[in-house]
C-alpha cells in the first residue's frame, strides 16, 4: 500500500488530470462558452480534477418579443 500523497502540480498545487494534463477540461470549458450569450458554465471538481461540465443556456426576450 502506497502511503505517499498524490503528486501535485508544482505551479498551482493541483492534482494531475487523468490522461496527462489539464488541457482537455480547459478545451471543453472553452467549447461550452462558445456562442453562449446568456447562461452559465459550471465545472464540477472532485479531488482537484474536473469530472463534469454543465452548460445552461437562457433565452431572453425583449418587451417587443413577448405576446
PEFENWO-V438571 format. One line per field, one symbol per residue. psi: psi as a letter, one per 30 degrees, with the letter a starting at -180 (. if undefined). burial: I if it has 9 or more other C-alpha atoms within 8 Angstrom, else O. Layout:
psi->???
burial->???
This chain:
psi->kjgkllkkkfegglklkkfflfeeeeeeeeeffkfjekalkkkkkkhgkjfkkkkkkkkkkleffk.
burial->OOOOOOOOIOOOOOIIIOOOOOOOOOOIIOOIOOOOOOIOIOIOIOOOIIOOIOIOIOOOOOOOOOO
